[in-house]
Amino acid sequence: MQSCLHAGELHVALLVLTAAAITCSFASPAFAQSVIHVDADAGGANDGTSWEDAFVYLQDALAAAEPGNEIWIAEGVYRPDQGGGVTAGDREARFVVPAGLALYGGFD
């Protein structure tokens, strides 16, 4: 089963005031947990392993995630038509959150 965040912009800063969590959690204790970081302003390796090396596009984090992972999203604007595997400007692009992931947002 999958959940979708529809086309347009995901305004994490507006959806999450302070450090409260957005949760799309379907995680089961049977899955190994690992945190993937997303920050549009990151300048490191773009591999999600830390805030410094965070993915700059949410789509890339979703593509790299496995069941049981948590995706921590820094404040910012994330668009579904940005990242690998999508076409820039695609008005049909959407975020697809696979089962088994938890998304948390509003981090500084």
C-alpha positions as CSV (number, residue, x, y, z in Angstrom):
1,M,0.0,0.0,0.0
2,Q,1.3,3.5,-0.9
3,S,0.4,7.0,0.2
4,C,0.7,10.0,-2.1
5,L,1.5,13.6,-1.5
6,H,-0.1,15.3,-4.5
7,A,1.6,17.5,-7.1
8,G,2.6,21.0,-6.0
9,E,4.8,22.1,-3.3
10,L,5.4,20.5,0.1
11,H,5.8,23.4,2.4
12,V,7.4,21.7,5.4
13,A,7.9,24.9,7.2
14,L,4.1,25.6,7.0
15,L,3.1,22.1,7.7
16,V,5.3,21.8,10.7
17,L,5.6,24.6,13.3
18,T,8.7,24.2,15.5
19,A,9.9,20.6,15.7
20,A,6.5,18.9,15.6
21,A,6.5,15.8,13.4
22,I,4.7,15.1,10.1
23,T,4.2,11.4,10.3
24,C,3.4,9.0,7.5
25,S,4.4,6.1,9.6
26,F,3.7,2.5,8.7
27,A,6.9,1.2,10.2
28,S,7.0,-2.2,11.9
29,P,9.5,-3.1,14.6
30,A,10.6,-5.9,12.3
31,F,12.3,-3.4,10.1
32,A,15.8,-2.0,10.8
33,Q,15.6,1.8,11.5
34,S,17.9,4.3,9.9
35,V,17.6,8.0,9.5
36,I,17.8,9.7,6.1
37,H,18.3,13.5,6.1
38,V,16.9,16.0,3.6
39,D,17.9,19.6,3.5
40,A,17.5,21.8,0.5
41,D,20.5,23.9,1.7
42,A,22.9,21.0,2.3
43,G,26.2,21.2,0.5
44,G,27.9,17.9,1.3
45,A,27.8,14.5,-0.4
46,N,24.0,14.5,-1.1
47,D,23.7,10.9,0.3
48,G,21.4,11.5,3.3
49,T,23.7,10.2,6.0
50,S,23.8,13.4,8.0
51,W,22.6,17.0,7.9
52,E,25.8,18.1,6.3
53,D,25.5,15.4,3.6
54,A,21.7,15.5,3.4
55,F,19.8,14.9,0.1
56,V,18.7,18.2,-1.3
57,Y,15.6,16.7,-3.0
58,L,12.9,14.8,-1.1
59,Q,12.4,12.6,-4.2
60,D,16.0,11.3,-3.9
61,A,15.5,10.4,-0.2
62,L,12.2,8.6,-1.0
63,A,14.0,6.6,-3.8
64,A,16.8,5.7,-1.4
65,A,14.7,4.7,1.5
66,E,13.9,1.2,2.6
67,P,11.1,-0.1,4.9
68,G,11.8,0.9,8.5
69,N,13.7,4.1,7.6
70,E,12.9,7.5,8.9
71,I,13.2,10.6,6.7
72,W,14.0,13.8,8.6
73,I,13.2,16.9,6.5
74,A,14.7,20.3,7.2
75,E,12.5,23.4,6.8
76,G,12.2,24.4,3.2
77,V,10.2,23.9,0.0
78,Y,10.3,20.6,-1.7
79,R,8.8,20.0,-5.1
80,P,7.9,16.6,-6.5
81,D,9.3,17.6,-9.9
82,Q,12.9,17.9,-8.5
83,G,15.4,15.1,-8.1
84,G,16.5,12.0,-9.9
85,G,13.9,10.0,-11.9
86,V,11.5,13.0,-12.5
87,T,11.2,15.6,-15.1
88,A,11.6,19.3,-14.0
89,G,8.4,21.2,-14.5
90,D,6.2,18.0,-14.6
91,R,2.9,19.1,-13.3
92,E,1.8,15.5,-12.8
93,A,4.8,14.7,-10.5
94,R,4.0,13.6,-7.0
95,F,5.6,12.3,-3.9
96,V,4.9,8.7,-3.3
97,V,5.6,7.5,0.3
98,P,6.1,3.7,0.3
99,A,4.7,1.7,3.2
100,G,7.2,1.2,6.1
101,L,8.6,4.8,6.1
102,A,8.2,7.6,8.7
103,L,8.6,11.2,7.6
104,Y,9.4,13.9,10.2
105,G,9.8,17.6,9.3
106,G,10.4,21.1,10.6
107,F,14.1,20.6,11.5
108,D,16.3,23.8,11.5
